[in-house]
């Protein structure tokens, strides 16, 4: 058995290991646009063992779902994304790969339905990495911010409950706005019965208009569409 150690050989071994590590890091940090894009556009595994991520950028599936419902967005595999992904997103992926020493796969994107290739057939996309256990890491967000009123414009179509709530609220406001002199006839002692009748009349009228112009155009409620890959 040999008990002597050649310092030269040890030094060479250290240099070899260091060179391999530098090469590996370089490979992670200098991957081409096409290589990373091919992974983004393909389905892959999720990562449950990444340890250097920013905790403030990790979101649960339920949080993403609520965002999509409130702003009528889709949360789908990045392979369905039809628009260009900016260079900043690729730089962020390279940085995370270099830090974690892993090739990342399994991407999803939050964006309006119009930005996806959907089966059978404002813009503010967000690229997420699947961390498993219904957790997702926000890689990059680009584009202009959504208009602040979008949330309220699409509020009636969040769910059937919000659709019904909006109809009742608008009908109630419409029934309360006219003055008593406008509501009462010459033989009426109170405007209340007229307001009640007008309220139910507005409910019927608004239900018809909502079904004709709202539901027929929007097709379905956001709580049903937020992760649908179909054109609706």
Backbone torsions as a table, in degrees:
resi	resn	phi	psi	omega
1	UNK	NA	137.5	-176.5
2	UNK	-94.7	122.1	-178.0
3	UNK	-103.3	-6.8	179.9
4	UNK	-85.8	150.5	178.7
5	UNK	-120.1	126.7	176.4
6	UNK	-84.5	112.2	-179.1
7	UNK	-63.6	-31.7	178.2
8	UNK	-64.4	-45.1	179.4
9	UNK	-65.0	-39.2	177.8
10	UNK	-63.4	-41.6	179.6
11	UNK	-64.2	-40.4	177.3
12	UNK	-64.6	-39.2	178.8
13	UNK	-64.1	-40.8	178.2
14	UNK	-63.3	-43.3	179.4
15	UNK	-62.6	-39.4	-179.5
16	UNK	-64.8	-44.7	179.5
17	UNK	-64.4	-40.8	-179.8
18	UNK	-65.7	-40.3	178.8
19	UNK	-63.6	-40.2	178.3
20	UNK	-64.6	-41.2	179.9
21	UNK	-66.4	-42.6	178.7
22	UNK	-62.9	-40.0	179.0
23	UNK	-64.8	-41.0	-179.5
24	UNK	-65.2	-44.9	177.9
25	UNK	-62.5	-41.7	179.2
26	UNK	-61.4	-40.6	178.8
27	UNK	-62.2	-40.7	-179.9
28	UNK	-68.1	-38.8	-172.7
29	UNK	-87.9	-13.2	-176.5
30	UNK	-119.3	17.8	177.8
31	UNK	-59.7	144.9	-176.3
32	UNK	-71.4	161.0	175.6
33	UNK	-55.5	-44.3	-177.0
34	UNK	-65.6	-38.9	-179.5
35	UNK	-64.2	-47.5	-179.9
36	UNK	-67.5	-40.3	179.7
37	UNK	-61.3	-39.1	179.4
38	UNK	-63.2	-33.6	177.3
39	UNK	-74.3	-38.5	178.0
40	UNK	-61.4	-39.7	-175.6
41	UNK	-83.6	-1.1	178.2
42	UNK	-114.1	151.0	176.6
43	UNK	-76.5	141.0	-178.0
44	UNK	-144.9	-177.7	-178.3
45	UNK	-76.5	162.9	174.1
46	UNK	-94.4	163.1	-175.9
47	UNK	-118.5	119.7	-179.5
48	UNK	-108.3	-0.2	-173.0
49	UNK	-121.6	24.5	176.1
50	UNK	-81.8	130.1	-169.6
51	UNK	-116.9	-5.6	-176.4
52	UNK	-113.0	24.1	-177.2
53	UNK	-84.8	154.9	175.6
54	UNK	-77.0	115.7	-175.5
55	UNK	-61.0	-28.9	-178.9
56	UNK	-69.6	-12.4	-178.4
57	UNK	-106.9	12.1	176.9
58	UNK	-100.0	125.3	-175.9
59	UNK	-126.2	147.6	178.5
60	UNK	-83.8	160.3	178.6
61	UNK	-61.3	-36.8	-179.5
62	UNK	-66.1	-37.5	177.7
63	UNK	-66.3	-41.5	178.1
64	UNK	-66.8	-41.3	178.2
65	UNK	-58.3	-45.3	-179.5
66	UNK	-63.5	-41.2	177.2
67	UNK	-60.4	-45.7	-178.4
68	UNK	-63.9	-39.1	179.7
69	UNK	-67.8	-43.2	-177.1
70	UNK	-66.4	-34.6	-176.5
71	UNK	-111.1	9.2	178.6
72	UNK	53.4	62.5	179.5
73	UNK	-117.2	171.3	175.4
74	UNK	-115.3	149.2	176.2
75	UNK	-125.2	98.2	-171.0
76	UNK	-132.3	167.2	175.9
77	UNK	-56.9	140.1	-179.3
78	UNK	-61.6	-20.4	179.2
79	UNK	-63.5	-20.3	179.7
80	UNK	-91.8	-4.5	-177.3
81	UNK	-70.5	129.1	-172.6
82	UNK	-96.2	-13.6	-175.6
83	UNK	-101.7	174.0	-177.8
84	UNK	-76.5	140.3	175.2
85	UNK	-96.3	129.6	-172.9
86	UNK	-72.2	161.0	-178.7
87	UNK	-60.7	-33.4	-178.9
88	UNK	-59.7	-33.7	178.7
89	UNK	-67.1	-39.2	178.6
90	UNK	-68.1	-37.9	177.5
91	UNK	-63.0	-39.5	179.7
92	UNK	-67.2	-39.3	177.7
93	UNK	-63.5	-44.6	178.5
94	UNK	-59.5	-41.9	-178.8
95	UNK	-63.6	-43.2	-179.9
96	UNK	-68.0	-40.8	178.9
97	UNK	-61.6	-40.4	179.7
98	UNK	-65.6	-42.0	-179.0
99	UNK	-68.8	-42.3	-175.4
100	UNK	-88.6	-14.6	-177.0
101	UNK	58.1	44.1	179.4
102	UNK	-141.3	149.3	171.2
103	UNK	-85.6	122.6	-174.4
104	UNK	-90.3	139.8	176.7
105	UNK	-143.4	167.8	175.7
106	UNK	85.7	68.1	-175.3
107	UNK	-108.0	147.7	173.9
108	UNK	-133.8	159.4	-177.2
109	UNK	-133.0	138.2	170.3
110	UNK	-99.6	125.5	180.0
111	UNK	-168.1	164.8	173.0
112	UNK	-61.0	153.1	-175.8
113	UNK	-57.4	-31.0	-176.3
114	UNK	-65.8	-14.5	-177.8
115	UNK	-94.9	5.7	179.9
116	UNK	-114.8	153.6	165.3
117	UNK	-82.4	109.8	-177.2
118	UNK	-105.4	149.8	-179.9
119	UNK	-68.3	138.1	-176.5
120	UNK	51.6	47.3	-177.3
121	UNK	-2.6	NA	NA
122	UNK	NA	-22.3	-162.9
123	UNK	-67.2	122.4	-171.4
124	UNK	-151.3	68.4	-173.6
125	UNK	-74.3	154.6	175.0
126	UNK	-136.3	128.0	-179.0
127	UNK	-96.4	125.1	-178.5
128	UNK	-117.0	152.2	173.0
129	UNK	-110.0	130.7	-179.5
130	UNK	-74.4	117.3	179.2
131	UNK	-98.8	0.9	-177.2
132	UNK	81.3	167.0	178.7
133	UNK	55.0	36.0	179.4
134	UNK	59.0	34.9	175.2
135	UNK	-119.3	142.3	-177.9
136	UNK	-137.3	140.5	-178.2
137	UNK	-103.9	126.8	179.7
138	UNK	-75.9	109.6	-179.8
139	UNK	-78.0	-52.0	-174.8
140	UNK	-162.6	145.1	174.5
141	UNK	-122.7	135.2	-178.5
142	UNK	-140.3	178.7	-177.8
143	UNK	84.9	176.8	178.6
144	UNK	-78.6	153.3	176.4
145	UNK	-67.7	150.4	175.8
146	UNK	-68.2	150.9	175.9
147	UNK	-64.5	141.9	-174.0
148	UNK	-63.3	-27.5	-177.5
149	UNK	-83.8	-6.1	178.8
150	UNK	-59.1	-40.0	-178.7
151	UNK	-57.1	-38.8	-176.7
152	UNK	-87.0	-29.3	177.0
153	UNK	-64.6	-35.6	-178.9
154	UNK	-96.3	4.5	-179.2
155	UNK	-54.8	-44.7	-178.5
156	UNK	-59.6	-25.6	-175.2
157	UNK	-99.0	14.0	175.6
158	UNK	-63.7	-44.2	-177.9
159	UNK	-159.7	172.9	177.3
160	UNK	-63.2	-35.7	-179.2
161	UNK	-63.8	-43.1	179.6
162	UNK	-70.7	-31.3	176.3
163	UNK	-63.7	-47.0	179.4
164	UNK	-66.4	-41.9	179.2
165	UNK	-60.7	-41.3	179.9
166	UNK	-65.2	-43.1	179.2
167	UNK	-60.6	-46.9	-178.7
168	UNK	-65.2	-42.3	-178.4
169	UNK	-63.8	-45.9	-179.6
170	UNK	-65.3	-41.5	178.9
171	UNK	-64.0	-40.6	179.8
172	UNK	-65.2	-44.7	178.3
173	UNK	-63.2	-42.1	180.0
174	UNK	-63.8	-33.2	179.7
175	UNK	-77.6	-24.1	-177.2
176	UNK	-92.2	-20.0	-174.7
177	UNK	-67.4	-47.4	-177.3
178	UNK	-59.9	143.6	179.0
179	UNK	-71.8	163.3	178.8
180	UNK	-60.4	-36.4	-178.9
181	UNK	-63.7	-30.8	178.1
182	UNK	-77.3	-33.1	-175.3
183	UNK	-84.6	-30.1	-173.6
184	UNK	-90.7	137.0	172.3
185	UNK	-87.5	178.4	-177.7
186	UNK	-65.4	-21.1	-177.7
187	UNK	-108.0	6.5	-179.0
188	UNK	-90.3	139.2	177.2
189	UNK	-98.6	-15.9	-179.9
190	UNK	-147.8	145.6	179.3
191	UNK	-87.9	-9.1	-174.8
192	UNK	-59.3	-49.1	179.9
193	UNK	-58.7	-38.0	180.0
194	UNK	-66.4	-40.5	179.0
195	UNK	-63.7	-40.1	179.0
196	UNK	-63.6	-45.0	178.6
197	UNK	-63.0	-43.1	179.8
198	UNK	-64.2	-37.6	178.7
199	UNK	-59.7	-49.2	-179.1
200	UNK	-69.3	-31.4	174.7
201	UNK	-62.9	-43.2	178.4
202	UNK	-65.2	-38.0	177.4
203	UNK	-57.6	-47.1	-179.2
204	UNK	-65.4	-44.5	-178.0
205	UNK	-65.7	-45.2	-179.0
206	UNK	-68.5	-33.1	176.5
207	UNK	-62.6	-41.7	178.0
208	UNK	-66.2	-44.9	179.0
209	UNK	-65.6	-40.2	179.4
210	UNK	-63.4	-40.5	179.1
211	UNK	-70.0	-37.9	-175.7
212	UNK	-75.3	-47.3	-173.4
213	UNK	-103.6	-26.8	-178.3
214	UNK	-90.4	-65.0	-175.4
215	UNK	-66.5	-35.9	-179.7
216	UNK	-67.1	-30.2	179.5
217	UNK	-84.0	-43.6	-177.2
218	UNK	-82.6	-16.9	172.5
219	UNK	75.1	-45.9	-178.8
220	UNK	-159.0	170.7	-177.2
221	UNK	-82.3	152.7	-174.5
222	UNK	-63.3	-32.4	-179.7
223	UNK	-69.4	-10.7	174.7
224	UNK	-100.1	-21.1	-171.3
225	UNK	-103.8	-13.6	-166.1
226	UNK	-57.2	-29.4	178.2
227	UNK	-124.7	24.9	179.5
228	UNK	-85.0	135.9	179.1
229	UNK	-94.7	8.2	-177.3
230	UNK	-103.3	148.2	175.2
231	UNK	-74.6	121.1	179.2
232	UNK	-135.8	NA	NA
